[in-house]
Amino acid sequence: MSATGTGPAHATPRPGDPKPRRDRHGRGPRGPLLPRSVPAWRSRSQRFDSSVLDAVERLEQRWPDELDGIEFAVEDVPPSDPAPWEHGEVPLGRYFPADGELPHRIVVYRRPVETRAVDGTDLSALVHDVVVEQVAHLLGMTPEQVDPRYGSA
């Protein structure tokens, strides 16, 4: 009974009853904290993926034939077994040559890149440089040959 004695304090919902209009604390329904139209709606990993796609699109405009069929990917962290040429440093990206049915792949590692970036602008520039370095490795060129904007940010 409620304090007034007129019925139960909290009625138990019955099957078929509409959902309660308030949450369990009586504060109303929960909604999104930010509207989808603001940039903060996307997560850090989604923003990072967009930076990688932007860098790849710029390079594909310059090298459409050479980058046709190349897979680009993002992983959170590099595998724990370093490649022979990685002398103890944490890689920011890797190029994997084609192997059997697998095409050439370039992987950018999100967490090491984010750790080295100072802010969003620096992050975009660093992602661009990492992608350019890996594409240069793939094409057997210097990064400056692949993109003259390499290292300028």
Backbone torsions as a table, in degrees:
resi	resn	phi	psi	omega
1	MET	NA	149.7	177.9
2	SER	-83.1	176.5	-178.4
3	ALA	-62.3	-27.2	-179.9
4	THR	-86.1	-12.2	177.7
5	GLY	80.3	15.2	-176.5
6	THR	-98.0	-8.5	-179.7
7	GLY	170.2	-178.0	-179.4
8	PRO	-66.6	146.4	-179.3
9	ALA	-67.3	-40.9	179.7
10	HIS	-130.2	107.5	178.5
11	ALA	-72.0	136.4	177.2
12	THR	-79.2	126.6	-179.7
13	PRO	-64.3	140.5	178.5
14	ARG	-99.3	153.3	176.7
15	PRO	-56.5	136.8	-179.9
16	GLY	92.0	-14.6	176.9
17	ASP	-71.8	147.8	176.5
18	PRO	-64.1	157.2	179.7
19	LYS	-62.8	149.0	177.0
20	PRO	-63.5	149.5	-177.2
21	ARG	-83.8	-9.8	-178.4
22	ARG	-126.7	157.9	176.8
23	ASP	-75.8	-178.7	-173.9
24	ARG	-67.0	-14.5	178.7
25	HIS	-100.8	3.4	178.3
26	GLY	76.0	19.7	-176.3
27	ARG	-96.0	-0.1	-178.1
28	GLY	98.7	170.7	-177.9
29	PRO	-68.6	146.8	177.7
30	ARG	-82.7	141.8	178.3
31	GLY	-133.3	179.9	179.1
32	PRO	-66.4	145.2	178.8
33	LEU	-75.4	-31.6	-178.8
34	LEU	-129.9	143.5	174.7
35	PRO	-70.5	154.2	-177.4
36	ARG	-64.7	-15.8	-176.0
37	SER	-80.0	-13.3	-178.6
38	VAL	-93.8	147.5	-176.9
39	PRO	-60.4	-28.3	-177.1
40	ALA	-69.8	-8.5	179.5
41	TRP	-65.2	-35.3	-178.1
42	ARG	-78.4	147.4	179.0
43	SER	-76.6	168.6	177.6
44	ARG	-59.9	-41.7	-178.5
45	SER	-67.5	-34.9	176.7
46	GLN	-67.2	-40.1	177.7
47	ARG	-66.1	-38.3	178.1
48	PHE	-64.4	-45.9	178.0
49	ASP	-57.3	-40.5	178.6
50	SER	-64.0	-38.5	178.0
51	SER	-63.5	-41.7	178.5
52	VAL	-64.7	-44.6	179.1
53	LEU	-61.4	-40.2	177.8
54	ASP	-61.0	-44.9	-179.9
55	ALA	-64.0	-41.3	-179.7
56	VAL	-66.7	-41.9	179.9
57	GLU	-61.6	-39.6	177.7
58	ARG	-62.1	-42.4	-179.3
59	LEU	-72.2	-34.4	179.0
60	GLU	-66.5	-27.8	175.8
61	GLN	-68.5	-35.1	-178.0
62	ARG	-83.2	-36.0	-175.3
63	TRP	-127.5	60.9	-174.2
64	PRO	-63.5	-43.5	-177.4
65	ASP	-71.5	-41.1	-176.6
66	GLU	-69.2	-29.7	-177.4
67	LEU	-99.0	4.2	178.3
68	ASP	-67.1	126.5	178.7
69	GLY	85.3	-0.5	177.5
70	ILE	-81.6	133.9	177.0
71	GLU	-93.0	134.3	174.2
72	PHE	-115.3	137.0	-177.2
73	ALA	-141.1	161.8	174.9
74	VAL	-124.5	131.2	172.8
75	GLU	-125.3	153.9	-177.8
76	ASP	-65.7	-50.5	-177.9
77	VAL	-137.9	154.4	177.2
78	PRO	-71.8	158.5	176.3
79	PRO	-63.4	158.9	-174.6
80	SER	-74.7	-13.9	178.3
81	ASP	-97.3	108.1	-177.6
82	PRO	-70.2	153.7	174.4
83	ALA	-72.0	157.6	-177.1
84	PRO	-57.8	-30.2	-177.9
85	TRP	-85.9	-5.7	178.1
86	GLU	-93.1	99.5	-172.7
87	HIS	-83.8	61.1	174.9
88	GLY	90.1	-16.3	179.3
89	GLU	-81.3	155.0	179.5
90	VAL	-82.4	123.4	-178.6
91	PRO	-73.3	147.1	175.9
92	LEU	-93.2	-21.7	178.8
93	GLY	-164.0	164.9	179.2
94	ARG	-144.1	147.8	171.8
95	TYR	-106.3	128.3	176.7
96	PHE	-113.1	116.2	179.3
97	PRO	-63.3	160.1	177.2
98	ALA	-59.6	142.7	-177.8
99	ASP	-141.4	104.5	-178.9
100	GLY	64.1	-119.5	180.0
101	GLU	-81.7	-15.1	-177.8
102	LEU	-79.5	133.5	178.3
103	PRO	-77.8	174.1	173.2
104	HIS	-59.8	141.7	-179.9
105	ARG	-133.9	142.1	172.8
106	ILE	-122.1	125.5	-178.1
107	VAL	-117.5	132.9	174.8
108	VAL	-109.4	132.7	-177.6
109	TYR	-96.9	114.4	-171.1
110	ARG	-63.3	-52.2	-172.8
111	ARG	-63.5	-46.3	177.7
112	PRO	-62.7	-36.9	179.6
113	VAL	-68.4	-45.5	179.1
114	GLU	-61.5	-35.5	-179.7
115	THR	-64.5	-36.2	-177.7
116	ARG	-83.0	-18.0	-177.5
117	ALA	-82.0	141.8	-179.9
118	VAL	-82.9	-42.3	-178.5
119	ASP	-151.0	-173.5	-177.0
120	GLY	-62.4	-38.6	179.1
121	THR	-67.3	-43.7	178.0
122	ASP	-63.8	-37.4	179.1
123	LEU	-62.4	-46.4	179.5
124	SER	-61.5	-42.1	179.4
125	ALA	-65.8	-41.5	-179.8
126	LEU	-67.1	-41.4	176.9
127	VAL	-60.4	-45.1	178.6
128	HIS	-57.9	-47.2	-178.8
129	ASP	-63.6	-39.9	179.7
130	VAL	-64.7	-44.6	179.1
131	VAL	-63.4	-43.3	179.2
132	VAL	-61.7	-43.4	179.3
133	GLU	-60.1	-42.9	-178.4
134	GLN	-70.9	-37.6	176.4
135	VAL	-66.4	-38.6	177.2
136	ALA	-61.2	-41.4	177.5
137	HIS	-61.9	-42.7	179.0
138	LEU	-62.0	-44.8	-175.5
139	LEU	-85.7	-7.8	-178.8
140	GLY	71.0	37.6	-179.4
141	MET	-126.4	175.9	172.1
142	THR	-86.6	155.3	178.0
143	PRO	-58.0	-34.5	179.9
144	GLU	-66.4	-30.5	176.6
145	GLN	-72.7	-36.2	-179.6
146	VAL	-69.0	-44.1	179.6
147	ASP	-148.3	115.8	-179.7
148	PRO	-61.4	-19.4	179.8
149	ARG	-82.8	1.9	-179.1
150	TYR	-58.3	130.5	176.0
151	GLY	79.2	-1.7	-179.6
152	SER	-104.4	96.1	176.5
153	ALA	-155.5	NA	NA
